[in-house]
Amino acid sequence: MRKEVDYIIVGQGVAGTLLHYFLEQKGKTVAVIDNHHQTAASKVAAGIINPITGRRYVKTWLAEELIPFAAQTYRALEQKLDFSFYHQIPLVRTLSNRSEERFWDDRLLNEYYEQYMKEEADLGNYKAFVSSEYQYAEIKQSAQAELGKLVETYRKQLEAKGEFLSEAFDYQLIKFEDNSIVYKHLQAKKLIFCEGNAAQKNLFFNYLPFGGTKGEALIVKIPNTNFNRILKQRIFIVPLQDDHYWIGATNDKKDQTEAPTAEGKKYLVDYLEKVLNLPFEIIEHKAAIRPTVKDRRPFLGLHPRYEQFAIFNGLGTKGASLAPYFAHHLTNFLTEGKDLMPEVDIKRYEALTVDNSLK
């Protein structure tokens, strides 16, 4: 028996999860198809929200909109799902020399940066255990969203409501009927691809210039520490629960395999040993391919030929901060016809479009 819904979402990482959430808020019916891909970036990432990034301490694009919207969305989801995964937590980073310190001080004098930068850094209870650096700086309005927990908890809710298909998506089963899409027993107005790095093999959107950057991370246990800050000192140390910490991440554009590597593990272990004067136990070694984009702007919009297909992808290393705002942005585009921002609309790549069709 055929089931009619407004939308089908393919992929339930953070992009698909948040898009479902906002579409449901608009009263739309949505089915989700996902194969529990354990190396999806959302399940491996630390979910750091950081308003000041890079070597030049640049304010994150759209920080004034993205960061408060992410906090509002994640808190609402905590209420809806009845569990905690969003944590506002200071981020302390190293300044390695006098030149970097001057650069930081110059930013501090800029009125557009002062809400995100603290004049004096507080290392908290890291102080007795880290190798000394030239100087430290503290970033305000930083946070961590445990995206893996969010995705898994949300999936269970979808399964309970009968809105989740646990399987790999098969492009060959797509049918077009009366300006709608039919997939197996589902019929929908639009099918939205939120596949992360897997979208490089998407038959309709593979013309888009996906990058794909491999990141490896460790989950370690450091007993009796209770560190209460994110520390960026060569690597990130991110507090989890019960003396567990996320350590990462590597950044490899050449290796497109999803398996953790001995080289990645050694890199992370070596740096952790240099940063912390404490023993640690490796609990887990993870890897994933981040869906990166050369211009560092997400992919949103409709296929130029098949308007029944849409995409939400390309969140890269900033998925925790980008996903809420742009899931809402795409929802308004789909349900109310509001314009997409030119910076994220895939129309910016129309010249690359090829005539994709199912063989």
C-alpha positions as CSV (number, residue, x, y, z in Angstrom):
1,M,0.0,0.0,0.0
2,R,1.4,3.4,-1.0
3,K,2.0,6.0,1.7
4,E,1.8,9.7,0.7
5,V,4.1,12.2,2.4
6,D,5.2,15.7,1.7
7,Y,8.9,15.0,1.7
8,I,11.4,12.1,1.7
9,I,14.8,12.8,3.2
10,V,17.7,10.6,2.3
11,G,20.4,10.6,5.0
12,Q,19.9,11.2,8.7
13,G,23.0,12.9,9.8
14,V,22.8,16.2,11.5
15,A,21.5,17.8,8.2
16,G,18.7,15.3,7.7
17,T,17.8,15.3,11.4
18,L,17.4,19.1,11.6
19,L,15.7,19.4,8.3
20,H,13.1,16.8,9.4
21,Y,12.7,18.7,12.7
22,F,11.9,22.1,11.0
23,L,9.7,20.5,8.3
24,E,7.7,18.8,10.9
25,Q,7.3,22.1,12.8
26,K,5.7,23.4,9.6
27,G,3.1,20.6,9.7
28,K,4.7,18.6,6.9
29,T,4.8,14.8,6.8
30,V,8.3,13.4,6.2
31,A,9.8,10.0,5.8
32,V,13.6,9.4,6.3
33,I,15.8,6.8,4.7
34,D,19.2,6.0,6.2
35,N,21.4,2.9,6.6
36,H,22.9,3.7,10.0
37,H,26.3,4.6,8.4
38,Q,28.6,4.4,11.4
39,T,31.4,6.5,9.8
40,A,29.1,9.4,8.9
41,A,30.7,12.7,9.9
42,S,27.9,13.5,12.3
43,K,28.7,10.4,14.4
44,V,32.4,11.1,14.5
45,A,32.6,14.9,14.9
46,A,33.0,16.6,18.3
47,G,30.3,19.1,17.4
48,I,32.4,22.2,18.4
49,I,30.7,25.6,17.9
50,N,33.5,28.1,17.7
51,P,32.9,31.8,16.7
52,I,36.6,32.6,16.2
53,T,38.6,30.3,13.9
54,G,41.8,30.0,11.9
55,R,45.3,31.3,12.3
56,R,44.1,34.9,11.9
57,Y,41.3,34.5,14.4
58,V,38.6,35.4,12.0
59,K,35.0,35.6,13.1
60,T,32.9,32.7,11.7
61,W,30.8,33.7,8.7
62,L,27.3,34.8,9.9
63,A,28.4,34.3,13.5
64,E,25.8,36.7,14.9
65,E,23.0,34.7,13.3
66,L,24.3,31.2,13.4
67,I,25.4,30.9,17.0
68,P,22.3,32.1,18.8
69,F,20.1,30.2,16.4
70,A,22.0,27.0,17.0
71,A,21.7,27.5,20.8
72,Q,18.0,28.1,20.5
73,T,17.4,25.1,18.2
74,Y,19.5,22.6,20.2
75,R,17.8,23.7,23.5
76,A,14.4,23.2,21.9
77,L,15.5,19.7,20.7
78,E,16.7,18.9,24.2
79,Q,13.2,19.7,25.5
80,K,11.6,17.7,22.7
81,L,13.8,14.6,23.1
82,D,14.1,14.9,26.9
83,F,17.9,14.5,27.0
84,S,21.0,16.8,27.2
85,F,23.5,17.0,24.3
86,Y,24.2,20.8,24.0
87,H,26.8,22.3,26.3
88,Q,28.0,25.9,26.4
89,I,31.6,25.6,27.4
90,P,34.6,28.0,27.2
91,L,37.2,27.4,24.5
92,V,40.8,28.1,25.3
93,R,43.4,28.2,22.6
94,T,47.2,28.7,22.4
95,L,49.0,31.7,21.1
96,S,52.4,30.4,20.1
97,N,54.5,33.6,19.8
98,R,54.5,37.3,20.2
99,S,53.2,37.8,16.7
100,E,50.1,35.7,17.3
101,E,49.5,37.6,20.6
102,R,49.6,40.9,18.8
103,F,47.1,39.6,16.2
104,W,44.8,38.5,19.0
105,D,45.2,41.8,20.8
106,D,44.3,43.7,17.6
107,R,41.1,41.7,17.3
108,L,40.2,42.4,20.9
109,L,40.2,46.1,20.0
110,N,37.7,45.5,17.2
111,E,34.1,46.2,18.4
112,Y,32.8,43.4,16.1
113,Y,34.9,40.8,17.9
114,E,34.7,41.8,21.5
115,Q,31.6,39.8,22.3
116,Y,33.5,36.6,21.3
117,M,36.9,37.2,22.9
118,K,37.9,37.4,26.5
119,E,40.7,39.7,27.6
120,E,42.3,37.1,30.0
121,A,42.2,33.4,29.4
122,D,41.4,31.0,32.2
123,L,42.8,27.5,31.8
124,G,40.8,26.1,34.6
125,N,41.9,22.8,35.9
126,Y,44.0,22.1,32.8
127,K,46.6,24.5,34.3
128,A,48.5,21.9,36.3
129,F,48.6,19.3,33.5
130,V,49.4,21.0,30.2
131,S,52.8,21.7,28.7
132,S,53.4,25.4,28.8
133,E,52.8,27.6,25.8
134,Y,53.7,31.2,25.0
135,Q,50.3,32.5,25.8
136,Y,46.6,31.4,26.0
137,A,43.4,33.1,24.7
138,E,39.8,32.4,25.6
139,I,36.8,32.4,23.2
140,K,33.3,33.2,24.4
141,Q,30.0,31.9,23.1
142,S,31.7,28.6,22.2
143,A,29.8,25.3,22.8
144,Q,29.7,21.6,22.0
145,A,26.7,19.7,20.5
146,E,27.0,16.0,20.8
147,L,25.7,15.4,17.3
148,G,26.1,11.6,17.4
149,K,23.8,11.4,20.4
150,L,21.3,13.8,18.8
151,V,21.2,11.7,15.6
152,E,20.7,8.4,17.4
153,T,18.1,9.7,19.8
154,Y,16.1,11.4,17.0
155,R,16.3,8.2,14.9
156,K,14.6,6.2,17.7
157,Q,11.8,8.7,17.7
158,L,11.4,8.5,13.9
159,E,11.3,4.7,14.2
160,A,8.7,4.8,16.9
161,K,6.5,7.0,14.6
162,G,7.0,4.7,11.6
163,E,8.8,7.5,9.7
164,F,12.2,5.8,9.3
165,L,13.4,3.2,6.7
166,S,16.6,1.5,7.7
167,E,18.2,0.7,4.4
168,A,20.6,1.9,1.8
169,F,19.0,4.2,-0.8
170,D,18.7,2.7,-4.3
171,Y,18.6,5.3,-7.0
172,Q,17.3,2.8,-9.5
173,L,14.0,2.5,-7.7
174,I,13.0,6.2,-8.2
175,K,9.9,6.7,-10.3
176,F,8.3,9.9,-11.5
177,E,4.6,10.1,-11.3
178,D,2.3,13.2,-11.8
179,N,5.0,15.7,-10.8
180,S,5.9,13.7,-7.7
181,I,8.4,11.1,-6.7
182,V,7.7,7.4,-5.9
183,Y,10.2,5.3,-4.0
184,K,9.0,1.8,-3.1
185,H,5.8,2.4,-1.1
186,L,6.4,6.1,-0.6
187,Q,5.1,9.0,-2.7
188,A,6.3,12.5,-2.1
189,K,6.3,16.0,-3.6
190,K,10.1,16.2,-3.2
191,L,13.0,14.0,-2.3
192,I,15.8,15.8,-0.4
193,F,19.3,14.4,-0.4
194,C,21.2,14.9,2.9
195,E,23.8,12.3,2.3
196,G,27.0,13.9,3.5
197,N,30.1,12.7,1.7
198,A,28.2,9.9,0.0
199,A,26.6,12.6,-2.2
200,Q,29.7,12.5,-4.4
201,K,28.1,9.3,-5.9
202,N,24.6,10.9,-6.1
203,L,23.3,10.4,-9.7
204,F,21.7,13.9,-9.7
205,F,24.0,16.1,-7.7
206,N,27.4,14.6,-8.3
207,Y,28.2,17.6,-10.6
208,L,28.6,19.8,-7.6
209,P,32.3,20.3,-6.5
210,F,32.4,18.2,-3.3
211,G,35.8,18.1,-1.7
212,G,35.8,15.5,1.1
213,T,38.3,15.8,3.9
214,K,39.1,12.8,6.1
215,G,39.2,13.4,9.8
216,E,40.3,10.9,12.5
217,A,39.6,11.3,16.2
218,L,40.2,9.4,19.4
219,I,37.9,8.9,22.4
220,V,40.2,8.6,25.5
221,K,39.7,8.2,29.2
222,I,41.8,10.4,31.5
223,P,40.9,9.5,35.0
224,N,40.2,12.0,37.8
225,T,40.5,15.1,35.6
226,N,37.0,16.7,35.2
227,F,38.3,19.3,32.7
228,N,35.6,21.9,32.1
229,R,36.9,23.6,29.0
230,I,37.6,22.8,25.3
231,L,41.4,23.2,24.8
232,K,42.9,23.8,21.4
233,Q,46.7,23.2,21.8
234,R,47.8,21.7,18.5
235,I,44.8,19.4,18.8
236,F,41.4,19.8,20.3
237,I,40.6,18.2,23.7
238,V,36.8,18.2,24.2
239,P,35.2,17.0,27.5
240,L,32.5,14.4,27.2
241,Q,31.3,12.5,30.3
242,D,32.8,10.3,33.0
243,D,36.4,11.5,32.3
244,H,36.1,10.7,28.6
245,Y,37.4,13.2,26.0
246,W,37.2,13.6,22.3
247,I,40.7,14.2,20.8
248,G,41.1,15.4,17.2
249,A,41.2,15.8,14.5
250,T,43.4,15.0,11.6
251,N,42.8,16.7,8.2
252,D,43.6,14.7,5.2
253,K,42.4,15.6,1.7
254,K,44.1,12.8,-0.1
255,D,42.9,9.7,1.8
256,Q,39.3,9.1,0.9
257,T,39.0,5.8,2.7
258,E,36.7,5.7,5.8
259,A,38.8,3.4,8.0
260,P,41.0,4.7,10.8
261,T,44.7,4.5,10.1
262,A,47.8,3.8,12.2
263,E,49.3,7.1,11.0
264,G,46.2,9.1,12.1
265,K,46.3,7.4,15.5
266,K,50.0,8.0,16.0
267,Y,49.6,11.7,15.0
268,L,46.9,12.2,17.7
269,V,48.6,10.1,20.4
270,D,51.9,11.9,19.8
271,Y,50.3,15.4,20.2
272,L,48.2,14.4,23.1
273,E,51.3,13.2,24.9
274,K,53.0,16.5,24.2
275,V,50.1,18.6,25.4
276,L,49.1,16.7,28.5
277,N,51.3,15.4,31.4
278,L,48.8,12.7,32.2
279,P,48.3,9.0,31.4
280,F,45.3,8.2,29.2
281,E,43.5,5.2,27.8
282,I,42.3,5.0,24.2
283,I,38.7,3.8,24.2
284,E,37.9,4.3,20.5
285,H,39.5,5.4,17.3
286,K,37.1,6.9,14.7
287,A,37.3,8.3,11.2
288,A,35.0,10.0,8.7
289,I,35.0,12.0,5.5
290,R,33.7,15.5,6.0
291,P,31.5,16.8,3.1
292,T,33.6,19.9,2.4
293,V,33.2,22.5,-0.3
294,K,35.9,24.7,-1.8
295,D,34.1,28.0,-1.1
296,R,33.2,26.8,2.4
297,R,29.5,27.4,1.8
298,P,26.8,24.7,2.1
299,F,24.8,23.3,-0.8
300,L,21.1,24.1,-0.8
301,G,18.5,24.1,-3.5
302,L,16.7,22.3,-6.2
303,H,18.2,20.3,-9.1
304,P,18.2,22.5,-12.2
305,R,16.3,19.9,-14.3
306,Y,14.4,17.7,-11.8
307,E,12.7,20.1,-9.4
308,Q,11.4,17.1,-7.4
309,F,15.0,16.7,-6.1
310,A,16.6,19.0,-3.5
311,I,19.9,18.9,-1.6
312,F,21.2,20.0,1.8
313,N,24.9,19.2,2.1
314,G,28.4,20.6,2.3
315,L,28.4,21.5,6.0
316,G,32.1,20.7,6.3
317,T,33.9,21.2,9.6
318,K,31.3,23.6,10.9
319,G,28.2,21.4,10.8
320,A,27.2,22.0,14.4
321,S,26.8,25.7,13.9
322,L,25.7,25.7,10.2
323,A,23.1,22.9,10.3
324,P,20.3,24.5,12.4
325,Y,20.3,27.9,10.6
326,F,20.4,26.4,7.1
327,A,18.0,23.6,7.8
328,H,15.5,26.3,8.8
329,H,16.5,28.4,5.8
330,L,15.9,25.5,3.4
331,T,12.6,24.7,5.1
332,N,11.4,28.2,4.5
333,F,12.4,27.9,0.9
334,L,10.6,24.6,0.4
335,T,7.4,25.4,2.3
336,E,7.0,29.2,1.8
337,G,8.9,29.9,-1.4
338,K,11.4,32.3,0.3
339,D,14.5,33.0,-1.6
340,L,17.7,31.1,-0.8
341,M,20.9,33.1,0.0
342,P,23.0,33.3,-3.2
343,E,26.0,32.2,-1.2
344,V,24.5,28.8,-0.5
345,D,22.1,28.3,-3.5
346,I,23.5,25.6,-5.8
347,K,22.5,27.8,-8.7
348,R,26.0,29.3,-8.2
349,Y,27.3,26.1,-9.9
350,E,24.8,26.0,-12.8
351,A,27.6,26.1,-15.3
352,L,28.7,22.7,-14.1
353,T,25.4,21.0,-14.5
354,V,25.3,17.8,-16.5
355,D,22.3,16.1,-17.8
356,N,22.0,13.3,-15.3
357,S,19.4,10.6,-15.9
358,L,18.8,7.1,-14.5
359,K,20.3,4.4,-16.8
